[in-house]
Amino acid sequence: MTPESRPVPTIARVFDEGATAYAEFWAPALHRHALTLLAAVPPSADPRTVVDVAAGAGTLLPALRAVAGEGGRLVALDYSAGMLALADPTVPRVQADAAALPLASEVADVAVYAFVLFMLPDARGAVAEAARVTRPGGQLLVATWGTQLDTAADAVVREEIDAAGAAPFPALARSDELTDTPDRVRSLLEPAGFVDVTTTMQPLEAVFDAASALEMGTGFGTMGWRFRRLSPDLQRQVTKRAADRLAVLAPDDFVDRSEVLLTTARRSPSG
């Protein structure tokens, strides 16, 4: 079976199709929280090997170059070829399943899993892989969601997509119940061999406007998936109705205050 004919998992197709909108609007909203994780990595005079698992469009790669240091190695991996195509081509980019990384064991000094574990059918497989590829004493950086909150703007776009008769998004298994509280994150990481697990919580506080809310709602994620499967005429109707409603919302209706969990851990020095 050729790569062209091989079925693509739905989650990968969602991100393939929505890669441009994700990179333009959503990735910047997540970026400052991912940078907060990197601040937990101590300076080192020695070069590091850094792996960015679920690197997406590569928003974090410039900062990870500094973490790798002069002479260090940086690798970007993602399940979505469409997302990786937007990442810095000077960084090695590998399409890969987080639960089956094409990396040698104990190769990473720093492994980054920013906003990915909760999307997996079973995050435990990915964490086991993280433990395998991270050297003893190496660092793991994880960002997940706590409480996820819709904005009023999100609701408007969803309501219009629903009203147009868009087909429901196919249910996909996720791991939110393993990753949405500090205790659950600890219970996920420690059995795999990670120690010094520390989680902090902070609000996303991402501020959008009518234009970006509409582009995001129709451009990526599950709503974008549903929108793209409407006829062109229905898409135009949804866009017009949603734009009219978004134009009269208050600024606070565009602020996403979902809860972000930022976790740092170390691979047990004993391996």
Helices and strands as residue ranges (DSSP letters): H 10-17, H 19-21, I 22-26, H 27-38, E 49-53, H 61-68, E 73-78, H 81-84, E 93-95, E 108-114, G 117-119, H 123-133, E 134-145, H 152-163, H 176-179, H 182-189, G 190-192, E 194-203, E 206-207, H 210-219, H 221-228, H 232-246, G 251-254, E 255-256, E 259-267
